[in-house]
Amino acid sequence: MQRREFLRGVAGSAALGAVVGSPVASTSATAHPGPYRPFGNVAVEQAKEAVVGPDGEYVYVAATDGFAVVDVRGHWNPRVAFETRDLLVDRENGPLPMIQDVKVDGDRLLVAGPANPIGGDALQGVLVYDVSDPENPERVAFHETDHSIHNCHLLDGVAYLSANHGGRNALVTVDVGGDDPTELGRWSLADRDERWAEIPTGLWTVHDVWVRGNRAYLAHWDAGVVVLDVSDPASPSFVSRFAGRSLDDLADVPPEASRAQSLALPGNVHYAMTDDAGDLLALNREAWAVDGEGGPGGVALWDVADETSPERLSTVAPPPTPDASQSGTWTTSHNLDLVDGRLFTSWYQGGVKVHDVSDPASPEQMAWWRDPDETAFWTATRATEQFFVATSIGDYLGGVEGEAGLYTFPIERDEQKDPPSLTTTATDGSATTSGTATGDGATAPSTTERAALDAETTTGSSGADATGNASGFGVATGVAALVGAGAWTAFRD
């Protein structure tokens, strides 16, 4: 395992201590001198999602063919404390492949795979580890599934799994509290209305799930956000659906157009979570342009105090890109975190951002860092009040030369020195982007994204499904295969 740490534009003896090979004691994030930049980073081959353990001392990183545990107590100098690969290699049809998501709750770690269906007799399921000693995880159990698991959540001994197969995209709940995991129940929009089963699955995939208390929030792609009551995890019940396209609208999509529409706006709800109070929700849309329309996707903040009648408050537009297609420079939103009035976002080659959302109707950008030639960020999540962490997937997208790994960043108001441009310049000297760059580095939504945002509507448990006016897009031609993107199921239809 190669390891690379760096600090750019370092000033002061404290920063010099972060040079490779130098031991560094944990220091306060307020002592981060100079322009905005990472504290440090450490290489983790094939890094994908990362989650932070209790007290923000260790970070668990999904690593495609295994996982790693990174000690971030000295956030200037993160170190890999544990790493394992080829999980269940000795099991029939093993090892467990394509591990892109992990979740931690207390002293339990959930490791899920494969993220996408890969055919044949490939092993599918979730591993459960005891991480009471984070540097020496011990495997507790394995639960084999009949479906791939693109994303998952773990809370109070229950695993919540995405299950997109058989034409009935679903949430699956599993009791993983003991050493013999047992499936508890399944819930699907198709159980609520059989017409969903007739719609190409890529348009309404259960891409992700997040759970707070007795509520589960399903990021349901073009179907929007679905809120479920999971007071009884064995029998989830519908509460509301919002920020999505209507069932009638999706039913009108010609089968030959479904692949293109699963890539572009409107739609593409990729992840959704609330703050600790449960009143503010952030959702993002992972999207690309098809035939010059429909991407990239941004982040929206919603008031969900009345979960049957949510209200969209504001949006954070994506960074500009010279090419919003899948073969271009990716600046669409990916995974995020919302905590204590701060929104942490990742934008692939567009970098990572921190916003002050204490006034959610008017988000204020605090910091933005990017290095598109070296990094493409998969996630951004808070570790402590002083710093957050983000994983870069390195050269996974192509055109990015840096190593995959985990980065640590200060939570502060500052500006990156000489940030690399994400735009090209036309012959008339004007910037060429998918949106209009503003003075703080944010972007105004493109025409297509604005239309998608304006179309968002809501229904509660007593009404029909959400409605919206969404334009169809032509058949995508020459679209590259998705790499870790939410719309992967479109390519099965």
Beta strands, then each sheet from edge to edge (+ up, - down):
strand 1: 40-43
strand 2: 50-52
strand 3: 58-62
strand 4: 66-71
strand 5: 79-85
strand 6: 101-105
strand 7: 108-113
strand 8: 125-130
strand 9: 138-144
strand 10: 152-155
strand 11: 158-163
strand 12: 170-175
strand 13: 182-188
strand 14: 208-212
strand 15: 215-219
strand 16: 225-229
strand 17: 237-242
strand 18: 269-274
strand 19: 280-285
strand 20: 299-303
strand 21: 311-316
strand 22: 336-339
strand 23: 342-346
strand 24: 352-356
strand 25: 364-369
strand 26: 377-382
strand 27: 387-392
strand 28: 405-410
strand 29: 424-425
strand 30: 431-432
strand 31: 436-437
strand 32: 443-444
strand 33: 458-460
sheet 1: 1+ 28- 27+ 26-
sheet 2: 2+ 3- 4+ 5-
sheet 3: 6+ 7- 8+ 9-
sheet 4: 10+ 11- 12+ 13-
sheet 5: 14+ 15- 16+ 17- 33+
sheet 6: 18+ 19- 20+ 21-
sheet 7: 22+ 23- 24+ 25-
sheet 8: 29+ 30-
sheet 9: 31+ 32-
end
